[in-house]
Amino acid sequence: MRAEECLYISNTSLTTLPDTGQKIPGEGNISLKKMTAAQLRQLRKDVDVALGARQRQDLSDAKAAAEAAAGKFGFSLADLAGKSSGRANPRPRQNTGTPAI
């Protein structure tokens, strides 16, 4: 199994997927204690790559969900962030009568 796939490390063994409880296919549990230092370093690199890919995908999914939510109200994410995209009319500032210093 490649690290790009979901791995769950529990009690120093790779056993099941956390979200589904599915057992990892292959030769059963993989004991981290039985792995060589080189294998553990490679696993760490593979996990780092998989983690980076997962974080990028999660960010992309979050942006898409936020854009969809803003769109339901007729706004863009830029509108909500205060960067007008020309779609919404920003409210003018009200004069409070206090002079600016």
C-alpha positions as CSV (number, residue, x, y, z in Angstrom):
1,M,0.0,0.0,0.0
2,R,1.3,3.4,-0.9
3,A,1.3,6.3,1.6
4,E,-0.8,8.4,-0.8
5,E,-3.6,6.2,0.3
6,C,-5.2,6.6,3.8
7,L,-3.1,5.0,6.6
8,Y,-4.0,4.8,10.2
9,I,-1.2,4.3,12.7
10,S,-2.3,2.8,15.9
11,N,-0.2,1.2,18.6
12,T,2.8,1.2,16.3
13,S,0.9,-0.8,13.6
14,L,-0.8,0.2,10.4
15,T,-4.2,-1.5,10.8
16,T,-7.4,0.3,9.7
17,L,-8.7,3.4,8.0
18,P,-9.9,5.9,10.6
19,D,-13.1,7.0,8.8
20,T,-14.4,3.7,7.7
21,G,-12.8,1.2,10.0
22,Q,-11.8,-0.9,6.9
23,K,-8.8,-3.0,7.3
24,I,-5.8,-2.1,5.2
25,P,-5.5,-4.6,2.3
26,G,-2.4,-6.6,2.1
27,E,-0.5,-8.8,4.4
28,G,-2.4,-7.8,7.6
29,N,-0.9,-5.4,10.1
30,I,2.4,-3.8,9.3
31,S,4.5,-3.5,12.5
32,L,6.4,-0.2,12.6
33,K,8.7,-1.9,15.1
34,K,9.8,-4.4,12.5
35,M,10.5,-1.9,9.8
36,T,14.1,-0.8,9.2
37,A,15.2,2.8,9.7
38,A,15.3,3.2,5.9
39,Q,11.8,1.9,5.5
40,L,10.6,4.2,8.3
41,R,12.2,7.2,6.7
42,Q,10.6,6.3,3.3
43,L,7.2,5.9,5.1
44,R,7.7,9.4,6.7
45,K,8.4,10.9,3.3
46,D,5.4,9.1,1.7
47,V,3.2,10.3,4.6
48,D,4.5,13.9,4.2
49,V,3.6,13.8,0.5
50,A,0.2,12.3,1.2
51,L,-0.4,14.9,3.9
52,G,0.5,17.8,1.6
53,A,-1.8,16.5,-1.1
54,R,-4.6,16.0,1.5
55,Q,-4.2,19.5,2.8
56,R,-4.3,21.0,-0.7
57,Q,-7.5,19.0,-1.5
58,D,-9.1,20.0,1.8
59,L,-8.3,23.7,1.1
60,S,-9.7,23.4,-2.4
61,D,-12.9,21.7,-1.0
62,A,-13.3,24.4,1.7
63,K,-12.9,27.2,-0.9
64,A,-15.5,25.6,-3.1
65,A,-17.9,25.2,-0.2
66,A,-17.4,28.8,0.9
67,E,-17.9,30.1,-2.7
68,A,-21.1,28.1,-3.0
69,A,-22.4,29.5,0.4
70,A,-21.5,33.1,-0.6
71,G,-23.1,32.6,-4.0
72,K,-26.4,31.6,-2.4
73,F,-26.6,35.2,-1.1
74,G,-25.3,36.8,-4.3
75,F,-21.8,37.5,-3.2
76,S,-18.4,36.2,-4.1
77,L,-15.6,35.4,-1.7
78,A,-13.9,38.6,-2.7
79,D,-17.0,40.5,-1.7
80,L,-16.9,38.9,1.8
81,A,-13.2,39.6,2.2
82,G,-13.8,43.2,1.5
83,K,-12.3,43.1,-2.0
84,S,-15.1,44.3,-4.2
85,S,-15.4,42.3,-7.5
86,G,-18.0,44.7,-8.8
87,R,-20.9,42.3,-8.1
88,A,-22.1,43.9,-4.9
89,N,-22.5,47.5,-4.0
90,P,-20.4,48.2,-0.9
91,R,-22.2,50.3,1.8
92,P,-20.8,53.8,2.0
93,R,-19.1,54.8,5.3
94,Q,-21.4,56.9,7.5
95,N,-20.1,60.1,9.0
96,T,-20.2,59.9,12.8
97,G,-19.6,63.6,13.2
98,T,-16.2,62.9,14.9
99,P,-13.3,64.4,12.9
100,A,-10.6,62.0,11.9
101,I,-7.3,62.6,13.7
